[in-house]
Amino acid sequence: QPTTLNFRDVGVNDDSLLTISIANTGDAELEVFSIDVIGADANQFSLPSLPTFPIRIQPGTQAIEIDVQFNPTSGGVKSGFLIIVNNDPDENPFDVTLSGEGVFPDIEPTALSLDFGELPAGSDSSGILGINNTGQGNLIITSIQLVGANSNEFAFQAPSLPIEVSPGGSAAQITMTFRPLFKGDKVAFLSLVSNDPDENPLFIQLDGTATEADIRLSVEELDFGAVPVGRDSSLQLRIFNDGDADLIISDLRVNDGNANQFVLDNPPTLPLTILPGSNSGPIRVKFIPTSGGLKSSTLLIASNDPDESQLDLLISGTGIEPDINADVNPLSFGNVVVGDSIRIFFQISNVGLAPLIITDTTLVGGGAEWAVASFPTLPVTVPPNGGRAPLSVIFKPQSLGDKTSTLQVLSNDPDENPFEIVFTGSGVQPEIAAIPDTLSFGNVLVKNDSLAELLISNSGGAPLVLTDTSITGVNASLFSFEEVPQLPITILPGANPVSFAIRFSPNELGDADAFVNFSSNDPNSPVKPVPLLGTGAAPE
């Protein structure tokens, strides 16, 4: 049951499922051997889940259900027959008439184009677009996109995809928005992809015109040139509106950099509205340098111009004054041997834009170890823009240790007076050391000899120069150098020690001693004696 299955209207490429029941109303076992679909439109119908054949149904038992699916691939009325081959003696085969109609949706928007008219750039306007289905099958919208050159200036909000609109049902509503970024005529298209066979995709034209304010300045920058420190200079500019909408200036101020060196002179009240084709009138800016050198900042101008919402006008000027400097500061003289001296030449320069006048120099600290060796006769005038005055200083340390002194230079530099140049240096000297400090040979058999190593190192801060060696003492003849390195020998601070091999050759029993002597430039130990000890022993 039933003997007819009518699927009625089904959308093309959609499907519909109906069920037929097969029952045994007789008094013997019913066997079903096969179930097939035949007819001109048999390929439009299918049996998605058949049981295994033969199917056996006992009398009076529950009927079995067979699913039949209608999946039209084209429009129009479709028909076929479900053929059930069985062992019923008078209804074999048993046939069921299948019918249905493939139908199409028909997409119908409330408008094929939307014109938003004129709108200021930076603002937005919205409207509702309705999508109706005037066909017979369900309309399924699977994709909605904005395309075209100005698609980024339109937006939409729609229900989640896919959107299904039943025939004659409520329209799907899409909110369309025009958000122009820049001035000009704008065109885009809303693309709707659906299962409508003859309008897929459907394009809806979107139009709008953006108006905007268009800011323009009368100058590209404000350059005040050279202005004496403590004085002021004024320049002016105008703000023009070349657009077709009101220009609103919402912020006008000196910003960042050396902003404290510039000031707006009697600025206009904000917000300032400038009509199309008009200008702001003169806006004056003052430069009042409080120190020398190049000063720069920007004049920030914020407005409703959509593509130039903030302009940063460069403003600059130079305060003229001297500016003292030294090519090296602090100046290091490095390590200098106590009693020696070093002279270093350097220069004082004027990196300012006005002449530098040096009136006096004084060394503070360090005593007699520091001295100004040469300097032009005071007062000295140093030209601007890198002019130089040469001088030299001598460092002659009298003792060990770090030394420092400061040269104070008095001039007309307004913010560095006195100007201080720091000198540093260290008094150093060599220091001889022996390893070990006593060389002991122990017991050595008479008429035999023994070698021992003596290391000479430099624990000071200046090069140690060994100039002579000797062995002295009562038993000096029993000790000798195996091989004396060629003198003089220079040992740098922290360098590896120099090795000397010394031989002990006893010729009689008993203790022997002597000294090996090293002459050097160590001022505290010009001759370094190292004891030598040994004992002549008899064989056991």
Buried (B, 14 or more C-beta within 10 A) or exposed (E): EEEEBEBEBBBBBBEBEBEBEBBBEEEEEBBBEEBBBEBEBBEBBBBEEEEEEBBEBEEEEEEBEBEBBBBBEEBEEBBBBBBBBBBBEEEEBBEBBBBBBBBBBBBBBBEEEBEBEEBBBBBBBEBEBBBBBEBBBBBBBEEBEBEBEBBEBBBBEBEEEEBBBEBEEEBBBBEBBBBBBEBBEBBBBBBBBBBBBEBBBBBBBBBBBBBBBBBBBEEEBBBBEEBBBEEBBEBEBBBBBEBBBBBBBEEBEBBEBBBEBBBBEEBBEEEBBBEBEEBBEEBEBBBBBEBBBEBBBBBBBBBBBBEBEBBEBBBBBBBBBBBBBBEEBEBEBEBBBBEEBBEBEBBBBBBBBBBBBBEEBEBEEBEEBBBEEEBEEEEBBBBBEEBBBEBBBBBBBEEBEEBBBBBBBBBBBBEEBBBEBBBBBBBBBBBBBBEEEEBEBEEBBBEEBBEBEBEBBBBBBBBBBBEEBEBEBEBBEBBBBEEEEEEEBBBEBEEEBBEBEBBBBBEEEEEBBBBBBBBBBBBEBEEBBBBBBBBBBEEE
